[in-house]
Structures are given as structure tokens and as C-alpha cells.
Amino acid sequence: MRTAFVAFDDMTALDFVGAFDPLTRLDTMDLAPFPFEWDVCARAETVTATANLRFEADSVGESLADYDLVVVPGGAGTRELQTDDHFLAWLRTADADLIASVCTGSLLLGAAGFLDGKTATTHPAATDELAAYCEVSDERVADEGDVVTARGVTSALDLGLHLVERLTDAETRATVAEQMDYPERV
């Protein structure tokens, strides 16, 4: 399974890392029943998240068509990117079986057309913006089959664990959650 973790300037680092950490444990903990590979994908070699945290891209400006899973974070940078035709054209190259977002990353999925006819979630302060693209849910994770969205920044961990379970099983999710010392919700 090839995964693209999308990165862009002014993304929220925890949106990115919160999903990245549990998913990459499929490889680092040797839990995936399949090869699990990933790239940090961006339109520039280095992107700077909010608070000046820098990320280096593995893939710069290349098509996202060869990935099975594409994960898009949110953050302040999403507001400008919603109307950036070059960024949206790049995002639309994703032909993945599964596309996911955290927080206002769902606004980018909506602007790129991935949310047509679907229900999605986002940060509570962005629900009116998201309503322009789809039905809005207040769930922490909204799973529409080929598109999964997560609510605010802390839901990035929920998304990552949800995707771990989707890709493997509940037992693997529990193993990853335990290793992360993540308190499962009752």
C-alpha cells in the first residue's frame, strides 16, 4: 500500500503528524499484512507548517495517481489553497481507493470535487464553509467509504487509528493504540 501524506505551507503540524504516526506504525511495528510505504508529497521541497515547523517532501509536484491512500491535513493554509487552481489540479491527480483529511483539509477535498454527494466533517469553526461542498457531520470521523474526514486537530489521531482499522482489523488498531498510550473511547 502506497500512501501520500500531503504537505503545504501553513498546514497544522498535528493534523499531519496525528494521522501519520498511527498509520506508519503499520510498517514500523511490522503490523501490516502488506508492504506499507509512504511519501510526504508537496508542491515544494520544503513546506513550513504553522509556528515555523518545516517538513521536507519526498515527492515534489509529482502526480498523486499512484497512491492507494492520500491524507490531507488542514490548517490556515487551506483558505488560500481552496482557490489555488494549480494546487487543486495537483490534488485532483489523486486516484486513490481512499482519500482522507483532517480538520479543514476537508475544504480542500471539497474544492477539488472529492466530496460531491458525500457527508464530511471539519473543524467546528469551518462547518459553514464545508456546507458549500457537501452535507456536514459533527462526528469526529465521518467515513463515506472512499473518503474519510476527521473533525478538528485532535481528531487526527482518531483518523489515523480509524484508517489503521480500515486497512487491517480492530485488533491491529488496539495494538497501535496501546503502543501510543491512546485512551480508547468507551
Secondary structure as UniProt FT lines:
FT   STRAND          2..6
FT   TURN            9..10
FT   HELIX           13..28
FT   TURN            29..30
FT   STRAND          37..42
FT   STRAND          46..48
FT   HELIX           50..52
FT   STRAND          54..56
FT   STRAND          59..60
FT   TURN            65..66
FT   STRAND          69..72
FT   HELIX           77..81
FT   TURN            82..83
FT   HELIX           85..91
FT   TURN            92..93
FT   STRAND          98..102
FT   TURN            103..104
FT   HELIX           105..111
FT   TURN            112..117
FT   STRAND          119..120
FT   HELIX           124..126
FT   HELIX           127..130
FT   TURN            131..133
FT   STRAND          135..136
FT   STRAND          141..143
FT   STRAND          147..150
FT   TURN            153..154
FT   HELIX           155..167
FT   HELIX           170..179
FT   TURN            180..181
//
